[in-house]
């Protein structure tokens, strides 16, 4: 079993879910709330985790996590959490469940409106100790199980980042068995989320060589060694599932350096509730345009990325990502996903997104307009 003591304690191996009962005891959790979604319940994954808990614990279940977590859903979970006398959280699912759980832990321990804690509002300094949280991811992509951040669509329609060391789950139990059989389309989307995290973290101008090295290893696993494509082709490939879970955690460990314009644009599109767009798919589609935009502002970092990905020295990274997207069934452009230049607020929200400030090349509204035009196709 790989035990990573980096930003938190992360256990990655088949069967690591068996550690959940002992982990709750270590954290002093007696009445946990499991934050998940109805798909996880229907797939029988919740039953596997409850079986691992044994009879000592009787968890409260919140299965109302939407595809993109919202403030309204977080408040609904909070009311149930308080009414049930819960004292800890277990997130079970993809990034949405983990992000909603982080928002729940924040609101369970802090007074006031959620928006005051947003990074763009200077709210990170207001975030103190939160509810004990055990993360159990069922996809390999967001890495929210090890990250300082959570992303929630607030009541005012913004998709905001909340960031603090205190939002990192205390422990992550990453059991690749919970990802076996994940549909190919979702495997592709979440895997491209991990690849985007690794790339944007590496090219961020923030100086953190260890984080950059972690991001490059994630790219090596996902792309050079072919584990993303293997997992898409065969959902039961245990080696691919293990390595993609590792790559996903590595991507989030790396983006302690910050992200960039891909995420700013993705958040701007993902906030449109009617479109119900998947974050990882958005990242995959937007990434090539941003790679071209940043190319002359990253020093030799593209060379290091090519090496990690096993590409020739003269390879065009944007072209390689577009080819990978095509091979694994990602939409060709944002237009195919229902986004147009008339989609309200995409440029305005991208400009003000906190990820904009760690993009290697500065951006203004006019730059985002051009990038969206390219990504929409």
C-alpha positions in Angstrom: 0.0 0.0 0.0 1.2 3.5 -0.9 0.9 5.9 2.1 1.5 9.5 1.1 2.1 12.0 3.9 2.2 15.1 1.8 -0.7 17.5 2.4 -2.6 14.9 4.4 -2.4 11.2 5.0 -3.4 9.3 1.8 -3.6 5.6 1.5 -3.8 4.2 -2.0 -4.4 0.5 -2.6 -7.0 -2.0 -3.4 -9.0 -2.7 -0.3 -8.0 0.5 1.5 -11.7 1.1 2.3 -11.3 -1.5 5.0 -9.4 1.1 7.0 -12.5 3.4 7.4 -13.6 2.2 10.8 -10.2 2.5 12.4 -9.7 5.9 10.7 -13.0 7.1 12.2 -11.9 6.0 15.7 -8.5 7.8 15.2 -10.3 11.0 14.3 -12.9 10.7 17.1 -15.9 10.3 14.7 -18.8 8.5 16.3 -21.7 9.7 14.2 -20.5 10.2 10.6 -22.5 11.6 7.7 -21.7 10.0 4.3 -21.9 12.6 1.6 -22.5 10.9 -1.8 -24.9 10.9 -4.7 -27.7 8.7 -5.9 -25.6 7.1 -8.6 -23.1 5.8 -6.0 -26.0 4.4 -4.0 -27.5 2.7 -7.0 -24.2 1.2 -8.1 -23.8 -0.5 -4.7 -20.7 1.3 -3.8 -22.2 2.8 -0.6 -23.1 -0.7 0.5 -19.4 -1.7 0.2 -18.3 1.1 2.4 -21.0 0.5 5.0 -20.0 -3.1 5.1 -16.4 -2.0 5.8 -17.6 0.1 8.7 -19.0 -2.9 10.5 -21.9 -2.7 13.0 -20.2 -0.2 15.3 -21.2 2.8 13.3 -24.6 4.0 12.0 -23.9 6.6 9.4 -26.3 9.3 8.3 -26.6 9.4 4.5 -26.8 12.5 2.3 -27.2 11.4 -1.3 -28.3 14.7 -2.8 -25.0 15.8 -4.3 -25.7 17.4 -7.8 -23.3 17.0 -10.7 -21.8 20.4 -9.9 -22.0 21.1 -6.1 -24.2 24.1 -5.2 -24.6 26.2 -2.1 -28.3 25.1 -1.9 -27.3 21.4 -1.8 -24.6 22.2 0.8 -27.1 23.9 3.0 -29.5 21.0 2.6 -26.7 18.7 3.8 -25.9 21.0 6.7 -29.5 20.9 8.0 -29.5 17.1 7.9 -26.0 17.0 9.5 -27.1 19.1 12.4 -30.5 17.4 12.9 -28.8 14.0 13.0 -26.2 15.1 15.5 -23.3 14.2 13.3 -19.7 14.8 14.3 -17.7 13.9 11.2 -17.9 13.5 7.4 -17.1 10.8 4.9 -17.2 11.9 1.3 -17.9 9.0 -1.1 -17.9 9.8 -4.8 -16.2 12.0 -7.3 -15.1 15.6 -7.0 -18.6 16.9 -6.5 -19.3 14.8 -3.4 -15.9 15.7 -2.0 -16.3 19.4 -2.7 -19.7 19.5 -1.2 -18.4 17.7 1.9 -15.7 20.3 2.3 -18.4 23.1 2.1 -20.4 21.2 4.6 -17.5 20.9 7.0 -16.9 24.6 6.6 -20.4 25.7 7.3 -20.8 23.2 10.2 -18.0 25.0 12.0 -18.2 28.6 10.8 -21.0 31.2 11.0 -22.0 33.5 8.1 -22.7 33.2 4.4 -20.7 30.8 2.3 -19.5 33.5 -0.1 -17.5 35.4 2.5 -15.0 32.5 2.6 -14.3 32.5 -1.1 -10.7 32.9 -2.2 -11.6 35.8 -4.6 -13.3 37.6 -1.6 -10.1 37.2 0.5 -12.0 34.7 2.7 -9.3 32.0 2.9 -7.9 33.7 6.1 -11.3 33.3 7.7 -11.3 29.5 7.5 -10.2 27.8 10.7 -10.4 24.2 11.8 -13.3 22.3 10.2 -15.2 19.1 10.8 -13.1 15.9 10.6 -13.4 14.6 7.0 -12.4 11.2 5.5 -12.4 11.3 1.7 -13.1 8.1 -0.3 -12.9 8.9 -4.1 -14.7 6.8 -6.6 -13.2 8.4 -9.7 -9.6 9.2 -10.6 -9.6 12.8 -11.6 -10.3 15.8 -9.3 -7.9 14.8 -6.6 -10.1 16.7 -4.2 -9.2 14.1 -1.6 -5.9 15.7 -1.1 -6.4 19.3 -2.2 -6.7 22.6 -0.3 -9.6 23.7 -2.4 -13.3 23.2 -3.1 -15.4 24.6 -5.9 -19.1 25.4 -5.3 -21.7 27.2 -7.3 -23.1 29.9 -5.0 -26.6 31.3 -4.9 -25.5 34.4 -6.9 -24.6 32.1 -9.8 -20.8 32.2 -9.5 -18.7 29.1 -9.4 -16.2 30.0 -6.6 -13.1 28.5 -5.2 -12.6 28.1 -1.5 -9.1 27.4 -0.5 -7.5 26.6 2.9 -5.2 24.0 4.5 -8.1 23.5 6.8 -10.3 22.2 4.0 -8.0 19.3 3.2 -9.6 16.0 4.4 -7.7 14.6 7.4 -7.3 11.2 5.7 -8.0 10.0 2.1 -8.7 6.3 1.5 -8.2 5.8 -2.2 -9.4 2.3 -3.1 -9.0 1.7 -6.9 -11.5 -1.1 -6.6 -14.3 1.5 -6.2 -13.4 2.8 -9.7 -13.6 -0.6 -11.5 -16.2 -0.6 -14.1 -16.5 3.2 -14.2 -18.0 4.0 -17.6 -15.5 4.8 -20.3 -16.8 8.3 -20.9 -16.5 9.3 -17.2 -13.1 7.6 -17.0 -11.9 9.7 -19.9 -13.3 12.9 -18.5 -12.0 12.4 -15.0 -8.6 11.3 -16.3 -8.3 14.4 -18.4 -9.1 16.4 -15.3 -6.0 14.8 -13.7 -3.8 15.5 -16.7 -5.0 19.1 -16.8 -4.2 19.6 -13.1 -0.7 18.2 -13.7 0.0 20.4 -16.7 -1.4 23.6 -15.2 0.4 23.1 -11.9 3.8 22.6 -13.7 3.5 25.7 -15.8 2.2 27.9 -12.9 4.7 30.6 -12.2 4.8 29.8 -8.5 8.1 28.4 -7.4 7.6 24.9 -5.8 10.0 22.3 -7.3 8.7 19.3 -5.3 5.1 20.0 -6.4 6.3 20.3 -10.0 8.0 17.0 -9.8 4.9 15.4 -8.4 2.9 16.8 -11.3 5.4 15.5 -13.9 5.1 12.0 -12.4 1.3 12.2 -12.7 1.7 13.0 -16.4 4.2 10.1 -16.8 1.6 7.6 -15.4 -1.4 9.0 -17.2 0.1 9.7 -20.6 3.5 8.2 -21.2 2.7 4.8 -19.6 -0.7 4.8 -21.2 -2.8 4.2 -18.1 -5.5 6.7 -19.0 -6.2 5.1 -22.4 -5.9 1.6 -20.8 -8.5 2.5 -18.2 -10.8 3.9 -20.8 -10.4 0.8 -23.0 -10.9 -1.7 -20.2 -12.7 -0.5 -17.1 -11.5 -3.7 -15.2 -7.8 -3.1 -15.7 -6.6 -3.0 -12.1 -3.1 -1.7 -13.0 -4.6 1.2 -15.0 -7.1 2.0 -12.2 -4.4 2.0 -9.5 -2.1 4.3 -11.5 -4.8 6.7 -12.5 -5.9 7.0 -8.9 -2.3 7.8 -8.1 -2.0 10.3 -11.0 -5.2 12.0 -9.8 -3.9 12.5 -6.3 -0.6 13.7 -7.7 -2.3 16.3 -9.8 -4.0 17.8 -6.8 -0.9 17.6 -4.7 0.9 19.5 -7.5 -1.7 22.3 -7.9 -0.8 23.6 -4.5 1.2 25.8 -6.9 -2.1 27.1 -8.4 -3.8 26.4 -11.7 -4.5 28.6 -14.7 -6.8 29.8 -17.5 -8.1 26.4 -18.3 -9.8 26.2 -14.9 -10.9 29.8 -15.1 -12.7 29.1 -18.3 -14.0 25.7 -17.1 -15.5 27.3 -13.9 -17.1 30.0 -16.0 -18.9 27.4 -18.1 -19.6 24.9 -15.4 -21.6 27.4 -13.4 -24.4 27.3 -16.0 -26.7 24.9 -14.2 -28.9 24.3 -17.3 -26.0 22.8 -19.3 -24.8 20.4 -16.5 -21.3 20.3 -18.0 -18.7 17.9 -16.5 -15.6 19.8 -15.2 -13.1 17.3 -16.5 -14.6 17.3 -20.0 -14.5 21.1 -20.0 -10.8 21.0 -19.0 -10.0 18.6 -21.7 -11.7 20.6 -24.4 -10.3 23.9 -23.3 -6.7 22.8 -22.6 -5.3 22.9 -26.2 -6.3 26.6 -26.7 -4.7 27.6 -23.5 -1.5 25.6 -24.2 -1.1 27.6 -27.4 -1.8 30.9 -25.6 0.9 30.2 -22.9 3.5 28.7 -25.2 6.0 31.6 -25.2 5.6 32.4 -21.4 6.7 29.1 -19.8 10.4 28.9 -20.3 11.5 25.3 -20.7 8.6 23.9 -18.9 7.0 22.5 -22.1 10.2 20.6 -22.7 9.9 19.0 -19.3 6.2 18.2 -19.9 7.1 16.6 -23.2 9.7 14.4 -21.6 7.3 13.3 -18.8 4.7 12.5 -21.5 7.2 10.5 -23.6 6.8 12.9 -26.6 9.5 13.9 -29.1 11.2 17.2 -28.4 9.4 18.9 -31.3 5.9 17.6 -30.4 3.1 20.2 -30.3 1.5 19.7 -26.9 -1.8 21.2 -27.9 -2.0 18.9 -31.0 -1.1 15.9 -28.8 -3.9 16.7 -26.3 -6.4 17.1 -29.1 -5.4 13.7 -30.5 -5.7 12.1 -27.1 -9.2 13.7 -26.6 -10.2 12.2 -29.9 -8.9 8.8 -29.0 -10.8 8.6 -25.7 -14.1 10.1 -26.9 -13.9 13.7 -25.6 -16.0 16.2 -27.5 -14.1 18.2 -30.1 -15.0 21.7 -28.8 -17.2 23.6 -26.5 -19.8 24.2 -29.2 -20.6 20.5 -29.2 -21.3 20.8 -25.5 -23.8 23.7 -25.9 -21.5 26.6 -25.1 -21.5 29.6 -27.4 -20.2 33.2 -27.2 -23.7 34.1 -26.2 -23.6 32.0 -23.1 -24.0 34.6 -20.4 -21.1 35.6 -18.2 -18.4 33.2 -19.4 -15.8 35.9 -20.1 -16.7 38.0 -17.0 -16.5 35.0 -14.7 -13.3 33.7 -16.2 -11.5 37.1 -15.7 -12.4 37.2 -12.0 -11.7 33.5 -11.3 -8.8 33.1 -8.8 -7.1 30.6 -11.2 -6.5 33.5 -13.6 -3.9 35.0 -11.3 -1.5 32.0 -11.5 -1.7 31.6 -15.3 1.8 32.1 -16.7 0.7 34.6 -19.3 -1.5 37.5 -18.1 -5.1 37.7 -19.4 -7.7 40.4 -19.9 -11.3 40.1 -21.0 -10.2 40.4 -24.7 -7.8 37.5 -24.3 -10.5 35.3 -22.8 -12.9 36.3 -25.7 -10.3 34.9 -28.2 -9.7 31.8 -26.2 -13.4 31.0 -25.9 -13.8 31.6 -29.6 -11.1 29.0 -30.3 -12.4 26.5 -27.8 -16.0 26.9 -29.0 -14.9 26.1 -32.6 
